[in-house]
Structures are given as C-alpha cells and as structure tokens.
Amino acid sequence: MKKNFKVETKLVQSLEEFKEGEPRVYPLVQSTTYNYKDPDFVADLFNLTESGYFYSRIGNPTVQAFENKIAQLEGGVGAVAVSSGQAATTMAILNICNSGDHIVACSTIYGGTFTLLSSSLKKLGIDISFFGPDSSENEILALFKDNTKALFGESIGNPGLNVLDFEKLSNAAKKAGVPFIVDNTIATPYLCRPIEHGANIVIHSATKYIDGQASCLGGIVVDAGNFNWNNGKFPGLVEPDPSYHGLSYHEAFKEAAYIAKARTHILRDFGAALSAFNAFIYLRGLETLHVRMDRHSENALKVAEFLEGHENVAWVNYPKLKSDKYYALADKYLEKGGSGIILFGIKGGAKEGLEFTKKLNWINNVVHLGDVRTCVLHPGSTTHRQLTDEEQIAAGVRPEAIRLNVGIENVDDIINDLKQALQ
C-alpha cells in the first residue's frame, strides 16, 4: 500500500515496517559493528550470499533506512549513501569508469563537479568532453567515442539554472549505449523524478535541500535498475570480480548490479561512508521536504518577478519565469515548482555585483544552497573561481552574476532587503 502513496505522504510516513511497541521514529543506530553467533553466516555476508550488517562502512540500519526512502522516492531499485555530494558524483563515475575511459557532460554543472571531471578524474586517465545545454542531439552524439561510458547532467544547472532536456539527452544516451546520470540536487525528488524521464542513475548532494538546515554533509547514488550493463561496454559489472571469488554482479544482483557494485566495491575500498547520525538527520529533513520546496519555489518566483522589474538588474534566470529561456522545459519537467535558486546580474558588472552583496542587511554571503535561510553568493569569485573566464561563461556564470538562495522566510522581508541594496 505504501508504494502507492503520493510523494507527499511517502516523505512524511516511514517506509519501514514496525512491530508492536517499536519506535515510531526510525532510531539512530550508532554502532560500527554487529553481533553474530554463527561465523559461517558472517562469512556468507562477506561473500555477498547473505544480506545483513557487519561493518558500518558498508552498511548501517539507519543509513539503509535513508537509502531505501530515497530509492523509493526516486523510483529506483536501490541506493548507496555516502559522505558528501562530491563523493556521490565520484562514486557514480568510478563505479563504471576506468583509466582510458571517457565521459560526456553538460557544461553548466556545479563548479566542483566541473573540476572533478576536468581535472581530478582526468589525472586518473578518465577523459571528458563538455557540451552546452542548448546543443542538438547530433552535436552531443558527435562527442561520443568508443570508450565513452556515461552522459552526465544536472536536472537544474547550478548556478546557470538551465533545465535539462531529458528527452534529448536520454535519446542520445540510448543511441550511444551508455547510462544517463543526472544530479537532481536542486530539483529534489519532490519537484522532479529523472528516472521517469529516462535517467539510469540519479545522484544528490543531501547536504542541500534534503537536509534543509545546513547542518550535515552527505550524498546519495540511486540506481534506476533500467540499464542493460551486459552490452559489452561494462566488463566490470559483468565479468567475474576476483575480490569476491569470481562473483559477477550482473548475474548475482540482476537489475541491481550497478548499486551492488557501488556498495561492495567502491564504498568498501574508498570508504566515503555516511555517518548514521547524518542519515538520522536526513530522515527528519525528508519529512518536511515537500512543505519547504513549495515555499522555496513560491518565494523564489515572487523574488524573481521583483528582480526582473528592477531598473538596476540587468537580467534574471529563474526557470518558472514566463520570460525565461527554459520556461517550456520547466513547465514540462518541473510541474510543482522551480526550486529556490535565482541567478541574476547587477547592472555595472562584477564590481557592482560584489558591492550589492555587501549592502544587504540580513541576507548574508554563504557558500551553500538549499538552506531554509536566504543567502547570496558571487559564483565568479567563489564556487567557480578555479575556472577560466571562458569556462565560467560556458558554465552559465557571467562576471556580474549573483546566486540567490531564496529561503522560506516572509517574502516581503526578503524583497525589502534586496530592494534597499539595489538602490
């Protein structure tokens, strides 16, 4: 019955089954290890022939409750939670890519992800080709090579706020025979469900809206279970793994092969485990996600309309503005709202933009988004400063751009502070 609930009810209600007298709120299991009487059963756990917990780096009851909830919210067959959003992106890629492989990605992605793909992974021998969000399907397909292993994009680009053309990218990925990976951090599973639009793998920085309080780091990778890994391109998922006595993930775990390998190989060896306490906090955050995202989206649209009409604002990007370039895609893929991020430019350029952020009274400069509190950031000098001027423009970051995280305060108070700083 619970699987048929609407998303709002799924967010509030626990998806776990409780016995009489057990806690109503899923408990925090703050333990690194677990007791067993039978050593043969423990051996079977290590052989992946039994399910259970033996060490919290690979699995913990509270963490798994969070994983199960996100997997069901996104419509996947399983999920693995990790220590940060950046760790989630790294896991999603390293699970299927080796030295000598190649990735195709949208250029308008988070600056940290851009650097991970273009610099750190490149040092490991994984090459990258970027395309603009408005590139045609044929232009994107022209970037694919025989060794391409994934197509990557963000449902709502950070900070450019382009809305991903799921149909176009999903078609390109299918034609190339590679998985379509989508970072759904800004949209959340409440505003957008990428798997319903052709995604094969979904990732989140849970640090953002899932938490909502700016209190703890975390990330998660979700497997849609809808990709054929036995197509000749992904031997790591199909051929025997010597570290598990010749086990084939594809044969042993069927549709959940990708997420099983992510846990038992990448998480096991790289160790970016999510703490049980953070998972406990995230389970609480999910209970109010829909209420918060409705308010974030409502406030952001009102603020975007105010900014669009102000004489000292040069331009405004917000996908739910009817004048926005991506309004049609937002109308198609973001029915419930456009989330809480606005990107806008101050007339006069970067210098005036920085002056504007200094003149705000209570809206502070914060290197974060997805918080209930309104805050601003100048991406060109912070999150994207490691990129060249040309790379910043390609990522949707102009020198004068200001990223505004619209919180859930009274919208009149938000607008009044912006108004006085714009004078």
C-alpha positions as CSV (number, residue, x, y, z in Angstrom):
1,M,0.0,0.0,0.0
2,K,2.8,2.4,0.9
3,K,4.3,2.2,-2.6
4,N,1.1,3.7,-4.0
5,F,1.2,6.7,-1.7
6,K,1.6,10.2,-3.3
7,V,5.0,11.7,-2.9
8,E,4.0,14.0,0.0
9,T,2.8,11.0,2.0
10,K,5.9,9.0,1.2
11,L,8.0,11.9,2.5
12,V,6.2,12.1,5.9
13,Q,5.5,8.4,6.5
14,S,8.2,5.9,7.3
15,L,8.6,3.2,4.6
16,E,9.9,0.7,7.2
17,E,7.7,-1.9,8.8
18,F,7.5,-1.6,12.6
19,K,6.4,-4.3,15.0
20,E,4.2,-3.6,18.1
21,G,6.0,-1.4,20.6
22,E,8.9,-0.4,18.4
23,P,9.9,3.3,18.0
24,R,7.6,5.4,15.8
25,V,10.6,7.4,14.5
26,Y,13.3,5.3,12.9
27,P,16.1,5.1,15.5
28,L,19.7,6.2,15.3
29,V,21.8,3.0,15.3
30,Q,25.2,4.5,16.4
31,S,27.3,1.4,16.1
32,T,30.2,0.4,13.9
33,T,29.8,-3.3,14.1
34,Y,27.2,-6.0,14.8
35,N,26.9,-9.3,16.7
36,Y,26.5,-12.8,15.2
37,K,26.7,-16.2,16.8
38,D,27.4,-18.1,13.6
39,P,30.8,-17.4,12.0
40,D,29.6,-19.2,8.8
41,F,26.8,-16.6,8.5
42,V,29.4,-13.8,8.8
43,A,31.5,-15.5,6.1
44,D,28.4,-15.5,3.8
45,L,28.0,-11.8,4.5
46,F,31.5,-11.2,3.2
47,N,30.8,-13.5,0.2
48,L,27.6,-11.4,-0.6
49,T,25.5,-14.5,-0.5
50,E,23.6,-13.2,2.6
51,S,22.3,-9.8,3.4
52,G,22.9,-8.0,6.7
53,Y,25.2,-5.7,8.5
54,F,28.8,-6.4,9.6
55,Y,30.6,-3.1,9.5
56,S,29.1,0.4,9.2
57,R,31.4,1.5,6.4
58,I,29.4,-0.7,4.1
59,G,26.0,-0.7,5.7
60,N,24.2,0.5,8.8
61,P,20.4,0.2,9.7
62,T,19.8,4.0,9.9
63,V,21.8,4.7,6.8
64,Q,19.9,2.0,5.0
65,A,16.5,3.4,6.1
66,F,17.6,6.7,4.4
67,E,18.8,4.9,1.3
68,N,15.6,2.9,1.0
69,K,13.5,6.1,1.3
70,I,15.4,8.0,-1.4
71,A,15.4,5.0,-3.7
72,Q,11.6,4.7,-3.4
73,L,11.1,8.5,-3.8
74,E,13.2,8.4,-7.0
75,G,11.7,5.2,-8.3
76,G,15.0,3.2,-8.2
77,V,15.9,-0.4,-7.2
78,G,18.4,0.7,-4.6
79,A,20.7,3.5,-3.3
80,V,24.0,4.0,-1.6
81,A,24.5,6.9,0.8
82,V,28.0,8.5,1.1
83,S,29.7,11.2,3.0
84,S,29.1,14.2,0.6
85,G,27.6,15.1,-2.7
86,Q,31.0,15.2,-4.3
87,A,31.6,11.6,-3.0
88,A,28.3,10.6,-4.7
89,T,29.4,12.0,-8.0
90,T,32.8,10.4,-7.7
91,M,31.2,7.0,-6.8
92,A,28.7,7.2,-9.7
93,I,31.5,7.6,-12.2
94,L,34.2,5.4,-10.7
95,N,31.7,2.5,-10.5
96,I,31.7,2.2,-14.3
97,C,34.8,4.1,-15.5
98,N,38.5,3.1,-15.5
99,S,41.6,4.8,-16.8
100,G,41.3,5.2,-20.5
101,D,37.5,5.8,-20.4
102,H,35.6,8.9,-21.4
103,I,32.6,10.9,-20.2
104,V,30.3,13.4,-22.0
105,A,28.8,16.0,-19.7
106,C,26.8,19.2,-19.8
107,S,29.0,22.3,-19.2
108,T,26.5,24.1,-16.9
109,I,27.2,21.9,-13.9
110,Y,28.3,22.8,-10.3
111,G,31.8,24.2,-10.3
112,G,33.1,21.5,-8.0
113,T,31.8,18.8,-10.3
114,F,33.3,20.5,-13.4
115,T,36.7,20.5,-11.7
116,L,36.3,16.9,-10.6
117,L,35.6,15.8,-14.2
118,S,38.0,18.1,-16.0
119,S,41.0,17.9,-13.6
120,S,41.0,15.3,-10.9
121,L,39.4,12.4,-12.9
122,K,41.5,13.4,-15.9
123,K,44.6,12.8,-13.8
124,L,43.3,9.3,-13.3
125,G,43.1,8.8,-17.0
126,I,39.3,9.4,-17.4
127,D,38.8,12.0,-20.2
128,I,35.8,14.4,-20.5
129,S,34.0,16.3,-23.3
130,F,31.6,19.1,-22.4
131,F,28.6,20.3,-24.4
132,G,26.3,23.3,-24.0
133,P,22.8,22.8,-22.7
134,D,21.3,24.0,-26.0
135,S,23.4,21.7,-28.1
136,S,21.4,19.5,-30.5
137,E,21.2,15.7,-30.1
138,N,23.5,15.3,-33.1
139,E,26.1,17.7,-31.7
140,I,26.1,15.8,-28.4
141,L,26.4,12.4,-30.2
142,A,29.3,13.7,-32.1
143,L,31.3,13.9,-28.9
144,F,30.9,10.2,-28.1
145,K,33.7,7.8,-28.6
146,D,34.1,4.0,-28.5
147,N,35.4,4.4,-24.9
148,T,32.6,6.7,-23.7
149,K,30.9,5.3,-20.5
150,A,28.4,7.9,-19.4
151,L,26.4,11.0,-20.2
152,F,26.1,13.4,-17.3
153,G,23.9,16.4,-16.5
154,E,22.0,18.3,-13.7
155,S,18.2,18.4,-13.7
156,I,18.6,22.2,-12.9
157,G,22.0,23.5,-13.6
158,N,24.0,25.1,-10.7
159,P,24.2,28.0,-10.9
160,G,23.1,28.8,-14.5
161,L,19.6,27.3,-13.8
162,N,19.1,25.7,-17.2
163,V,16.6,22.9,-17.2
164,L,17.8,19.7,-18.6
165,D,16.2,18.5,-21.8
166,F,15.7,15.0,-20.5
167,E,14.2,13.6,-23.7
168,K,17.1,14.9,-25.9
169,L,19.8,13.6,-23.5
170,S,18.0,10.3,-22.8
171,N,17.7,9.6,-26.5
172,A,21.4,10.4,-27.0
173,A,22.5,8.1,-24.2
174,K,20.3,5.2,-25.5
175,K,21.8,5.6,-29.0
176,A,25.3,5.5,-27.6
177,G,24.6,2.6,-25.3
178,V,25.7,4.4,-22.1
179,P,23.9,5.3,-18.8
180,F,22.4,8.7,-18.4
181,I,23.5,10.1,-15.0
182,V,21.5,13.0,-13.5
183,D,22.4,15.2,-10.5
184,N,18.9,16.0,-9.1
185,T,20.1,18.1,-6.1
186,I,18.4,21.4,-6.8
187,A,15.1,19.9,-8.0
188,T,14.9,17.1,-5.3
189,P,12.7,14.0,-5.8
190,Y,9.7,16.2,-4.9
191,L,10.0,18.6,-7.9
192,C,11.4,16.2,-10.4
193,R,11.9,12.4,-10.8
194,P,14.6,11.9,-13.5
195,I,14.1,8.2,-13.8
196,E,10.6,8.8,-15.1
197,H,12.2,10.9,-17.9
198,G,14.9,8.4,-18.9
199,A,17.7,8.7,-16.4
200,N,19.5,5.5,-15.3
201,I,21.4,6.8,-12.3
202,V,20.4,9.7,-10.1
203,I,22.7,11.4,-7.5
204,H,22.1,14.0,-4.8
205,S,24.0,16.2,-2.5
206,A,21.9,15.5,0.5
207,T,23.7,18.4,2.2
208,K,21.3,20.8,0.3
209,Y,17.5,20.6,0.3
210,I,17.2,17.1,1.7
211,D,18.8,18.3,4.9
212,G,17.5,21.9,4.5
213,Q,19.1,23.1,7.7
214,A,22.8,23.4,6.6
215,S,23.7,21.0,9.4
216,C,25.4,18.0,7.9
217,L,27.2,16.7,4.8
218,G,26.1,13.8,2.8
219,G,25.3,12.4,-0.7
220,I,23.5,9.5,-2.3
221,V,23.5,7.5,-5.5
222,V,20.3,5.9,-6.8
223,D,20.2,3.0,-9.3
224,A,17.1,3.0,-11.6
225,G,17.7,-0.6,-12.5
226,N,16.7,0.1,-16.1
227,F,20.1,-0.1,-17.9
228,N,21.5,-3.2,-19.7
229,W,25.0,-3.5,-18.4
230,N,25.6,-6.6,-20.4
231,N,26.1,-4.7,-23.7
232,G,29.9,-5.2,-24.0
233,K,30.9,-1.8,-22.6
234,F,30.9,-2.6,-18.9
235,P,33.0,-5.7,-18.1
236,G,33.4,-4.6,-14.5
237,L,29.8,-5.3,-13.9
238,V,29.6,-8.5,-15.9
239,E,32.9,-10.3,-15.7
240,P,34.0,-12.2,-12.5
241,D,35.3,-10.0,-9.7
242,P,38.4,-11.7,-8.2
243,S,37.9,-9.8,-4.9
244,Y,34.7,-11.7,-4.4
245,H,35.9,-15.1,-5.6
246,G,34.7,-14.6,-9.2
247,L,31.2,-13.2,-8.5
248,S,29.5,-11.5,-11.4
249,Y,27.4,-8.5,-10.2
250,H,25.2,-8.8,-13.3
251,E,24.5,-12.5,-12.6
252,A,24.2,-12.2,-8.8
253,F,22.2,-9.0,-8.5
254,K,20.4,-8.7,-11.8
255,E,18.8,-5.3,-12.2
256,A,20.5,-4.0,-9.1
257,A,24.0,-4.9,-10.3
258,Y,25.2,-1.3,-10.5
259,I,24.2,-0.3,-7.0
260,A,25.5,-3.6,-5.5
261,K,28.9,-3.0,-7.0
262,A,28.9,0.7,-5.8
263,R,28.4,-0.5,-2.2
264,T,30.6,-3.6,-2.2
265,H,33.4,-2.3,-4.3
266,I,33.6,1.5,-4.4
267,L,32.3,2.2,-0.9
268,R,34.2,-0.8,0.5
269,D,37.6,0.4,-1.0
270,F,37.3,4.2,-0.9
271,G,35.4,4.4,2.4
272,A,33.4,7.6,1.9
273,A,30.6,6.3,4.3
274,L,27.8,8.4,5.5
275,S,27.5,8.6,9.3
276,A,24.5,7.1,10.9
277,F,23.8,10.4,12.7
278,N,23.6,12.3,9.4
279,A,21.3,9.7,8.0
280,F,19.1,10.1,11.0
281,I,19.0,13.9,10.4
282,Y,18.2,13.4,6.7
283,L,15.3,11.1,7.6
284,R,13.9,14.0,9.6
285,G,14.6,16.5,6.8
286,L,12.7,14.4,4.3
287,E,9.5,14.6,6.4
288,T,9.2,18.3,5.6
289,L,10.8,18.4,2.1
290,H,7.6,19.0,0.2
291,V,6.4,21.8,2.5
292,R,9.8,23.5,2.2
293,M,10.1,23.1,-1.5
294,D,6.7,24.5,-2.1
295,R,7.6,27.6,0.0
296,H,11.1,27.9,-1.6
297,S,9.5,27.8,-5.1
298,E,6.7,30.2,-4.2
299,N,9.1,32.7,-2.7
300,A,11.7,32.4,-5.5
301,L,9.1,33.1,-8.2
302,K,7.9,36.3,-6.4
303,V,11.5,37.4,-5.8
304,A,12.4,36.7,-9.5
305,E,9.5,38.8,-10.7
306,F,10.6,41.6,-8.4
307,L,14.2,41.5,-9.7
308,E,13.0,41.3,-13.3
309,G,11.2,44.6,-12.9
310,H,14.0,46.5,-11.1
311,E,15.9,49.1,-13.0
312,N,19.3,48.1,-11.6
313,V,19.0,44.5,-12.5
314,A,20.3,43.6,-16.0
315,W,18.9,40.0,-16.3
316,V,17.3,37.3,-14.3
317,N,17.4,33.5,-14.6
318,Y,14.7,31.5,-13.0
319,P,13.0,28.6,-14.8
320,K,9.5,29.4,-13.7
321,L,9.6,33.0,-15.1
322,K,7.5,33.0,-18.2
323,S,10.2,35.1,-19.9
324,D,12.9,32.5,-19.0
325,K,14.7,30.7,-21.8
326,Y,13.9,27.3,-20.2
327,Y,10.3,28.0,-19.2
328,A,8.9,25.4,-21.6
329,L,11.2,22.7,-20.2
330,A,10.4,23.8,-16.7
331,D,6.7,23.6,-17.5
332,K,7.3,20.0,-18.8
333,Y,9.6,18.6,-16.1
334,L,9.1,20.8,-13.0
335,E,5.3,20.9,-12.6
336,K,5.3,21.6,-8.8
337,G,7.8,24.5,-8.8
338,G,11.2,25.8,-9.9
339,S,13.1,25.3,-6.6
340,G,14.7,28.1,-4.6
341,I,17.7,29.3,-6.6
342,I,17.8,32.5,-8.7
343,L,20.8,33.8,-10.8
344,F,20.7,37.4,-11.7
345,G,23.1,40.1,-12.9
346,I,23.6,43.6,-11.5
347,K,24.0,46.4,-14.0
348,G,27.6,47.7,-13.9
349,G,29.3,44.3,-13.9
350,A,31.3,42.3,-11.3
351,K,32.3,45.3,-9.1
352,E,28.7,46.5,-8.7
353,G,27.6,42.9,-8.1
354,L,30.0,42.5,-5.2
355,E,29.0,45.9,-3.8
356,F,25.4,44.8,-3.8
357,T,26.2,41.7,-1.7
358,K,28.0,44.0,0.8
359,K,24.9,46.3,1.1
360,L,22.5,43.6,2.2
361,N,21.4,43.9,5.8
362,W,20.5,40.4,6.9
363,I,20.9,38.3,3.8
364,N,24.5,37.0,4.2
365,N,27.1,35.7,1.8
366,V,27.1,31.9,2.3
367,V,28.9,29.2,0.3
368,H,25.8,26.9,0.3
369,L,22.4,26.4,-1.2
370,G,19.2,24.5,-0.3
371,D,19.0,26.2,3.2
372,V,15.8,27.5,4.7
373,R,17.7,30.8,5.2
374,T,18.1,33.2,2.4
375,C,21.7,33.9,1.3
376,V,23.7,35.1,-1.6
377,L,27.0,34.2,-3.4
378,H,29.1,35.7,-6.2
379,P,29.9,32.5,-8.1
380,G,32.7,34.0,-10.2
381,S,34.9,34.7,-7.2
382,T,33.9,31.7,-5.1
383,T,32.5,28.4,-6.4
384,H,33.7,28.9,-10.0
385,R,36.8,30.9,-9.4
386,Q,39.0,27.9,-10.3
387,L,37.6,28.0,-13.9
388,T,38.9,30.3,-16.7
389,D,36.8,33.2,-17.9
390,E,35.8,31.1,-20.9
391,E,34.9,28.1,-18.8
392,Q,32.8,30.3,-16.4
393,I,30.8,31.7,-19.3
394,A,30.3,28.1,-20.7
395,A,29.0,27.1,-17.2
396,G,26.5,29.9,-17.3
397,V,28.4,32.2,-14.9
398,R,28.8,35.8,-16.1
399,P,31.1,38.1,-14.1
400,E,28.2,40.1,-12.7
401,A,26.2,37.1,-11.7
402,I,24.7,36.7,-8.2
403,R,23.3,33.4,-7.0
404,L,20.5,34.0,-4.6
405,N,19.3,31.1,-2.4
406,V,15.7,32.1,-1.6
407,G,14.7,30.8,1.8
408,I,11.3,30.2,3.5
409,E,11.1,33.5,5.4
410,N,8.4,36.0,4.7
411,V,8.9,37.0,1.1
412,D,8.3,40.7,1.8
413,D,11.3,40.8,4.2
414,I,13.4,39.1,1.5
415,I,12.3,41.6,-1.1
416,N,12.8,44.6,1.2
417,D,16.4,43.8,1.9
418,L,17.1,43.2,-1.8
419,K,15.4,46.5,-2.7
420,Q,17.4,48.6,-0.3
421,A,20.7,47.0,-1.5
422,L,19.8,47.6,-5.1
423,Q,19.3,51.4,-4.7
